[in-house]
């Protein structure tokens, strides 16, 4: 009887802890979700990137993250919900999609991703910025824009400027991606790239998926299809890139408190890629998971906006802008050069 009473007491205690945790986080999570809903409404009715709207609206509610009932939930949304959203991105990728591209596009994408991340790290040092900031911007530019920025930020060392750096990176890659959607098709026409090569260029250089689709299909269906597939290849680089970055900073820790070699959300990401590749996931379930991932990321980025003051963004100065623009230009120049050298205009 005493053992049963003890087990019952422990279960009751765990339930109380869980209910208290939900109650403590609920206001902040709901506030973040509400901002995400507003951002989605603006994007669907007036156009523009949802992520950017979520950031800017979130920053208007900075005061909620500083004190009061919302602070804890906003912090949870910016970390835990962020990791859930990134993990669920695995349902967007299949092994067959990657294999169908053949060898040349993956080699171009791999080289461009490595080159851009290395440039980010070196460029940050040259400009007197933090090394981790360079890796963050380089990875976001190289892989898949805002989603990559959020995933990489989740494994970087935490410091007092972490949220500010992440917000700047998301704003930067989203803005540059929108500019690229307009400018890069002009570059395609100027250099006379064929439909397939144009798709490789657009998919290999524009940061966000939506802008890749917009730019690709504005030229031709073939260009749009190729650009989308190449972009998916870059998205597939998210897992190995974040793993390498995580191990890089893990090895640099000298305080004895190293994070896990493979964060749980990255393992979940890889598992979902494999599961999605089996083709056994019903389309409605897949669509539901992708939609849940999108809402998690929008909620998390709204929470990140709430944790970032406009004053701190202004204090960043011009050097981070030079870095992220430089990474974007060099990535485009590298991919375009490779295509021209192999006779892309033929």
DRENZA-196703 format. One record per residue (C-alpha): residue in one letter; z, x, y. Coordinates in steps of 0.001 Angstrom, whole numbers, padded with zeros to 6 digits, always signed. Example, Ala and Ser with C-alpha at 12.3 -4.5 7.8 and 13.67 -1.06 7.14 Angstrom:
BEGIN
A+007800+012300-004500S+007140+013670-001060
end
This chain:
BEGIN
X+000000+000000+000000X+000876+002821+002368X-002490+004526+001757X-004327+001287+002381X-002352+000707+005544X-003147+004247+006719X-006895+003801+006051X-006855+000491+007889X-005095+002159+010799X-007701+004947+010914X-010592+002456+010810X-008985+000434+013587X-008500+003601+015629X-012163+004631+015167X-013358+001179+016162X-011192+001309+019269X-012598+004723+020216X-016167+003485+019708X-015572+000297+021710X-013910+002278+024495X-016855+004681+024555X-019343+001815+024788X-017335+000169+027540X-017110+003446+029504X-020848+004177+029223X-022199+000649+029587X-022289+000383+033429X-024082+003704+033930X-026583+003147+031124X-027388-000346+032403X-027814+001029+035940X-030235+003680+034635X-032148+001116+032566X-032379-001209+035567X-033970+001544+037649X-036345+002208+034741X-037340-001468+034636X-037997-001449+038383X-040099+001708+038057X-042126+000161+035221X-042729-002980+037290X-044011-000921+040220X-046276+001142+037977X-047770-001879+036193X-048356-003902+039363X-049238-001243+041934X-050400+001739+039862X-048974+005244+039815X-046864+007203+037279X-043814+005347+035933X-041857+008588+035567X-042335+009475+039226X-041203+006028+040346X-038131+006285+038108X-037239+009664+039603X-037604+008597+043210X-035770+005291+042744X-033026+007070+040835X-032516+009593+043610X-031875+006690+046005X-028811+005817+043881X-027379+009345+043782X-023972+008068+044883X-023518+006184+041583X-023358+009431+039605X-020666+011021+041744X-017754+008700+041054X-016828+005265+039833X-017653+003322+036698X-021303+004385+036428X-020830+008162+036397X-020109+008583+032674X-022947+006344+031496X-025460+008030+033812X-024485+011388+032320X-024915+009986+028801X-028322+008532+029679X-029511+011861+031098X-028534+013756+027933X-028096+011674+024776X-030703+009002+025504X-033058+011764+026635X-032771+013489+023241X-033377+010207+021410X-036519+009578+023451X-037876+013068+022776X-037174+012770+019041X-039075+009482+018856X-042147+011150+020401X-042843+012450+016901X-044239+009013+016025X-047203+009688+018343X-048543+012612+016296X-049998+012988+012793X-050923+016107+010864X-054435+014692+010294X-055005+014377+014045X-054186+018047+014470X-056296+019131+011476X-059317+017079+012583X-059805+019260+015635X-060959+022250+013587X-059926+025840+014336X-061348+026617+017785X-059521+024002+019930X-056118+024811+018343X-056644+028523+019025X-057584+027808+022650X-054598+025481+023044X-052178+027905+021366X-053319+030803+023529X-053159+028712+026703X-049660+027431+025923X-048274+030889+025168X-050020+032373+028213X-048670+029697+030588X-045086+029911+029343X-045122+033706+029605X-046606+033462+033104X-043839+031035+034013X-041118+033422+032872X-042656+036459+034570X-043580+034537+037711X-040028+033270+038099X-038705+036825+038012X-041277+038018+040553X-040342+035173+042903X-036601+035744+042483X-036033+032499+040555X-034011+031889+037420X-035680+032938+034160X-034913+029587+032527X-036559+027772+035466X-039772+029693+034826X-039691+028765+031140X-039074+025132+032075X-041999+024884+034500X-044278+026966+032279X-043568+024793+029251X-044060+021562+031194X-047408+022743+032576X-048542+024179+029243X-047681+021308+026911X-047355+017715+028087X-045899+017455+031560X-042824+015322+032088X-042077+014813+028374X-042127+018556+027745X-039949+019190+030800X-037328+016800+029461X-037459+018272+025951X-037203+021883+027149X-034425+021039+029607X-032401+019667+026692X-032179+023125+025046X-031829+025321+028143X-028431+026728+029178X-026552+024249+031357X-025613+025223+034911X-024932+023442+038191X-028631+023351+039130X-029955+022113+035760X-030625+018519+036825X-032211+019614+040100X-034563+022015+038307X-035585+019352+035791X-036255+016768+038499X-038355+019215+040522X-040385+020125+037453X-041068+016498+036547X-042100+015659+040112X-044262+018782+040285X-046163+018310+037020X-046622+014576+037622X-048034+015150+041091X-050289+018009+039994X-051468+016018+036984X-052552+013156+039257X-054396+015595+041519X-056052+017185+038472X-057243+013783+037222X-059308+013536+040403X-060353+017167+040906X-061027+018411+037348X-063940+016020+036609X-065594+017513+039719X-065113+020979+038202X-066670+019722+034956X-069786+018581+036821X-069909+021705+038983X-070015+024014+035930X-072254+021734+033885X-069914+021416+030917X-071168+019349+027997X-069224+016264+026841X-067273+018055+024092X-066488+021111+026220X-065492+018880+029122X-063069+017124+026792X-061557+020442+025716X-061168+021482+029360X-059555+018223+030492X-057342+017847+027428X-056343+021505+027553X-055360+021635+031225X-054167+018279+032621X-050429+017863+032144X-049758+014196+031325X-051445+012094+028630X-052255+009156+030910X-054101+011357+033393X-056010+013088+030570X-057212+009702+029324X-058145+008602+032834X-060107+011753+033593X-061802+011980+030190X-063100+008430+029946X-064223+008518+033571X-066899+010993+032406X-067943+009555+029017X-066494+008038+025823X-067144+011285+023907X-065388+013343+026561X-062500+010894+026586X-062095+011029+022783X-062201+014835+022710X-059815+015158+025657X-057321+012825+023992X-057384+014751+020711X-057015+018114+022442X-054137+016696+024455X-052457+015566+021238X-052775+019139+020010X-050888+020299+023090X-048254+017627+022461X-047963+018924+018878X-047052+022320+020356X-043908+020752+021781X-041864+021260+018624X-042592+024964+018009X-042400+025762+021731X-038996+024135+022175X-037771+025816+018969X-038821+029249+020249X-037309+028641+023695X-034093+027381+022096X-033834+030486+019882X-034680+032738+022836X-031786+031488+024943X-029509+031220+021916X-029977+034944+021261X-029151+035718+024908X-025771+033978+024755X-022956+036511+024882X-019945+034178+024959X-019955+033504+021210X-020706+029798+021683X-024279+029519+020523X-026007+026162+020218X-027481+025112+016839X-030561+027071+015786X-032435+023787+015444X-031141+020958+017638X-030848+017645+015791X-033387+015895+017997X-036044+018521+017136X-035434+018023+013423X-035806+014264+013946X-039048+014897+015882X-040496+016922+012978X-039417+014337+010405X-041108+011536+012342X-044349+013542+012570X-044343+013858+008776X-043446+010192+008294X-046161+009092+010711X-048673+011311+008892X-048170+009405+005629X-049816+006334+007137X-047153+004148+005545X-045574+003063+008822X-046744-000468+009718X-048556-000567+013080X-046016-002979+014647X-043151-000665+013658X-044986+002386+015006X-045765+000581+018250X-042135-000486+018552X-040846+003072+018072X-043328+004433+020623X-042231+001756+023098X-038565+002549+022438X-039295+006230+023065X-040957+005364+026368X-037995+003272+027500X-035525+005986+026484X-037439+008578+028520X-037803+006302+031542X-034081+005470+031417X-033166+009140+031043X-035355+010262+033913X-033917+007530+036136X-030475+008882+035260X-031602+012418+036071X-032801+011150+039434X-029392+009580+040038X-027773+012977+039398X-030000+014803+041895X-029473+014757+045636X-032376+014933+048066X-030500+017676+049922X-030476+019910+046831X-034224+019383+046363X-034922+020441+049951X-032867+023597+049384X-035239+024729+046631X-037695+026073+049194X-041341+027001+048744X-041068+029521+045872X-040782+026937+043056X-043846+025149+044463X-045800+028424+044426X-044703+028999+040822X-045705+025613+039396X-048997+025461+041326X-049797+029007+040213X-049130+028123+036562X-051402+025086+036835X-054267+027019+038444X-054029+029903+035972X-054024+027527+032994X-057162+025789+034254X-058836+029143+035000X-058035+030496+031521X-059400+027483+029603X-062489+027242+031823X-063215+030963+031393X-062966+030719+027597X-065352+027743+027544X-067869+029461+029818X-067764+032693+027816X-068685+030877+024614X-071609+029156+026328X-069925+025816+027117X-072755+024685+029312X-075285+024760+026511
end
